[in-house]
Amino acid sequence: MEIKIKLYGRYREIAGKEEFQFKVNGDTIWDVIDKFVKKYSVIEKDKKFIMVLKNNTYASFDEKIEEGDTVTISPPVVSGG
């Protein structure tokens, strides 16, 4: 299936683009994250903490995806204190 990926923060810099079409063999957000991390292994340490939206709504990693969805991927938010 093919979906659109939108990137923010340093992920955009790592990939060298803001958005692109992405072919996924799977049916959940986790499948998207897993393939994305394999393609850009430098973000492996972020894998479980990546912030994700599906069609502009926050989504969990086990949420189902469908052909044509847009998945937005952002680095984890860290606060000091």
ChimeraX commands (.cxc) that place a marker at each C-alpha (Angstrom):
marker #1 position 0.00,0.00,0.00 radius 0.5
marker #1 position 1.16,3.56,-0.59 radius 0.5
marker #1 position 0.78,6.43,1.85 radius 0.5
marker #1 position 2.13,9.96,2.15 radius 0.5
marker #1 position 4.77,10.69,4.81 radius 0.5
marker #1 position 5.23,14.21,6.17 radius 0.5
marker #1 position 8.29,14.97,8.29 radius 0.5
marker #1 position 9.07,17.61,10.90 radius 0.5
marker #1 position 12.10,18.71,12.88 radius 0.5
marker #1 position 15.37,16.93,12.41 radius 0.5
marker #1 position 13.65,14.06,10.57 radius 0.5
marker #1 position 13.05,16.45,7.69 radius 0.5
marker #1 position 16.76,17.32,7.71 radius 0.5
marker #1 position 17.81,13.66,7.87 radius 0.5
marker #1 position 15.58,12.65,4.96 radius 0.5
marker #1 position 16.34,15.81,2.96 radius 0.5
marker #1 position 12.68,16.41,2.17 radius 0.5
marker #1 position 9.44,17.49,3.82 radius 0.5
marker #1 position 7.15,14.84,2.37 radius 0.5
marker #1 position 7.18,11.83,0.07 radius 0.5
marker #1 position 5.20,8.79,-1.00 radius 0.5
marker #1 position 6.04,5.66,0.98 radius 0.5
marker #1 position 5.21,2.04,0.16 radius 0.5
marker #1 position 4.43,-0.06,3.23 radius 0.5
marker #1 position 3.94,-3.81,3.59 radius 0.5
marker #1 position 1.76,-3.82,6.68 radius 0.5
marker #1 position -1.36,-2.27,8.05 radius 0.5
marker #1 position -0.45,-0.25,11.16 radius 0.5
marker #1 position 1.40,2.92,12.07 radius 0.5
marker #1 position 4.04,0.68,13.69 radius 0.5
marker #1 position 4.75,-0.86,10.27 radius 0.5
marker #1 position 5.31,2.64,8.89 radius 0.5
marker #1 position 7.61,3.62,11.78 radius 0.5
marker #1 position 9.54,0.36,11.50 radius 0.5
marker #1 position 10.20,0.82,7.78 radius 0.5
marker #1 position 11.03,4.51,8.23 radius 0.5
marker #1 position 13.60,3.71,10.95 radius 0.5
marker #1 position 15.15,0.97,8.79 radius 0.5
marker #1 position 15.54,3.50,5.97 radius 0.5
marker #1 position 17.00,6.18,8.28 radius 0.5
marker #1 position 18.80,4.11,10.92 radius 0.5
marker #1 position 20.26,7.20,12.62 radius 0.5
marker #1 position 16.90,7.62,14.41 radius 0.5
marker #1 position 16.76,4.07,15.78 radius 0.5
marker #1 position 17.06,5.34,19.37 radius 0.5
marker #1 position 13.89,7.43,18.90 radius 0.5
marker #1 position 11.80,4.54,17.57 radius 0.5
marker #1 position 9.47,4.03,20.56 radius 0.5
marker #1 position 9.07,7.76,21.23 radius 0.5
marker #1 position 8.35,9.19,17.78 radius 0.5
marker #1 position 5.27,11.40,17.65 radius 0.5
marker #1 position 2.87,10.45,14.89 radius 0.5
marker #1 position -0.32,11.77,13.34 radius 0.5
marker #1 position -2.60,9.99,10.90 radius 0.5
marker #1 position -4.54,12.33,8.64 radius 0.5
marker #1 position -3.78,15.27,11.00 radius 0.5
marker #1 position -4.95,13.48,14.16 radius 0.5
marker #1 position -2.63,12.07,16.84 radius 0.5
marker #1 position -2.42,8.30,16.46 radius 0.5
marker #1 position -1.11,5.32,18.39 radius 0.5
marker #1 position 1.36,2.90,16.84 radius 0.5
marker #1 position -1.26,0.13,16.63 radius 0.5
marker #1 position -3.73,2.24,14.65 radius 0.5
marker #1 position -4.63,0.86,11.21 radius 0.5
marker #1 position -3.59,2.66,8.05 radius 0.5
marker #1 position -5.23,2.62,4.64 radius 0.5
marker #1 position -4.14,3.37,1.10 radius 0.5
marker #1 position -3.76,7.14,0.62 radius 0.5
marker #1 position -3.46,8.05,4.32 radius 0.5
marker #1 position -1.04,10.77,5.37 radius 0.5
marker #1 position 1.25,9.87,8.27 radius 0.5
marker #1 position 3.14,12.73,9.91 radius 0.5
marker #1 position 6.29,11.83,11.82 radius 0.5
marker #1 position 7.94,14.13,14.37 radius 0.5
marker #1 position 10.84,13.66,16.76 radius 0.5
marker #1 position 9.96,13.07,20.41 radius 0.5
marker #1 position 9.35,16.16,22.51 radius 0.5
marker #1 position 11.78,16.54,25.37 radius 0.5
marker #1 position 11.42,18.98,28.22 radius 0.5
marker #1 position 13.96,19.89,30.82 radius 0.5
marker #1 position 13.37,20.59,34.38 radius 0.5
marker link #1:1,2 radius 0.2
marker link #1:2,3 radius 0.2
marker link #1:3,4 radius 0.2
marker link #1:4,5 radius 0.2
marker link #1:5,6 radius 0.2
marker link #1:6,7 radius 0.2
marker link #1:7,8 radius 0.2
marker link #1:8,9 radius 0.2
marker link #1:9,10 radius 0.2
marker link #1:10,11 radius 0.2
marker link #1:11,12 radius 0.2
marker link #1:12,13 radius 0.2
marker link #1:13,14 radius 0.2
marker link #1:14,15 radius 0.2
marker link #1:15,16 radius 0.2
marker link #1:16,17 radius 0.2
marker link #1:17,18 radius 0.2
marker link #1:18,19 radius 0.2
marker link #1:19,20 radius 0.2
marker link #1:20,21 radius 0.2
marker link #1:21,22 radius 0.2
marker link #1:22,23 radius 0.2
marker link #1:23,24 radius 0.2
marker link #1:24,25 radius 0.2
marker link #1:25,26 radius 0.2
marker link #1:26,27 radius 0.2
marker link #1:27,28 radius 0.2
marker link #1:28,29 radius 0.2
marker link #1:29,30 radius 0.2
marker link #1:30,31 radius 0.2
marker link #1:31,32 radius 0.2
marker link #1:32,33 radius 0.2
marker link #1:33,34 radius 0.2
marker link #1:34,35 radius 0.2
marker link #1:35,36 radius 0.2
marker link #1:36,37 radius 0.2
marker link #1:37,38 radius 0.2
marker link #1:38,39 radius 0.2
marker link #1:39,40 radius 0.2
marker link #1:40,41 radius 0.2
marker link #1:41,42 radius 0.2
marker link #1:42,43 radius 0.2
marker link #1:43,44 radius 0.2
marker link #1:44,45 radius 0.2
marker link #1:45,46 radius 0.2
marker link #1:46,47 radius 0.2
marker link #1:47,48 radius 0.2
marker link #1:48,49 radius 0.2
marker link #1:49,50 radius 0.2
marker link #1:50,51 radius 0.2
marker link #1:51,52 radius 0.2
marker link #1:52,53 radius 0.2
marker link #1:53,54 radius 0.2
marker link #1:54,55 radius 0.2
marker link #1:55,56 radius 0.2
marker link #1:56,57 radius 0.2
marker link #1:57,58 radius 0.2
marker link #1:58,59 radius 0.2
marker link #1:59,60 radius 0.2
marker link #1:60,61 radius 0.2
marker link #1:61,62 radius 0.2
marker link #1:62,63 radius 0.2
marker link #1:63,64 radius 0.2
marker link #1:64,65 radius 0.2
marker link #1:65,66 radius 0.2
marker link #1:66,67 radius 0.2
marker link #1:67,68 radius 0.2
marker link #1:68,69 radius 0.2
marker link #1:69,70 radius 0.2
marker link #1:70,71 radius 0.2
marker link #1:71,72 radius 0.2
marker link #1:72,73 radius 0.2
marker link #1:73,74 radius 0.2
marker link #1:74,75 radius 0.2
marker link #1:75,76 radius 0.2
marker link #1:76,77 radius 0.2
marker link #1:77,78 radius 0.2
marker link #1:78,79 radius 0.2
marker link #1:79,80 radius 0.2
marker link #1:80,81 radius 0.2
view
